[in-house]
Amino acid sequence: MSLSEQDVVTAVGEISARRLRMIVRRGWVRPRRRAGTQEFSDADVARVRLVCHLTEKLAVQEEDVPMILSLVDQVHGLRRALRNLGRAVESQPDEVRAQIARTFRDLDRA
């Protein structure tokens, strides 16, 4: 779903349009641009909420926000990779899946 700047301000509730623009300018949220306007996704809204929570509720310094967002992005990337790996393993024959499970257990014990 595509949301406008005003939709994001309304959805988040604790942010002004000015603050949202600053977050976008800093590259902490990267809405899609189409026909000269910005379109925010649900993931963008969640990221804006996270930035607000970090800076306003947890008093994280703004210079530390990029590092935290980078770590969050890495975690999401790892989760996506593990999900895809799981799907790849599930698509294998039973004997291959059993061998992978044994190897995984052995590696986990090491």
C-alpha positions, 0 to 999 in steps of 0.5 A: 500500500502506498501512503502519502507524507500526511498518511504517515504523519497521521499513522505514526501520530507522534511526528510532524511533517517537518520531522518526517522530511528530516528523517527522509533527508537523512536517508533513514527512511527511503520512500519510493518516488513516483510522479514527483511525489513520495510514496511510503510503504507499511515498512517505511511507517514501521521504520519511522515509528522505530526512529521516533521510539529510538530518539524520543522514548529511548533518548538515542542520540541522532548520530547513533540512529544510522548504526542502529538502523543498519543493524536492524537491516542486517537482522532482517536480511539474515532472517530473509536468508534463513527463511529462504535457506529453510525453503530450499532445504524443505524442497530437497528429498528426505535423505538430503534433509536428514543429512542436513539435519545431522550435519546441523546438529553436529555443527551446533555441538562443535 
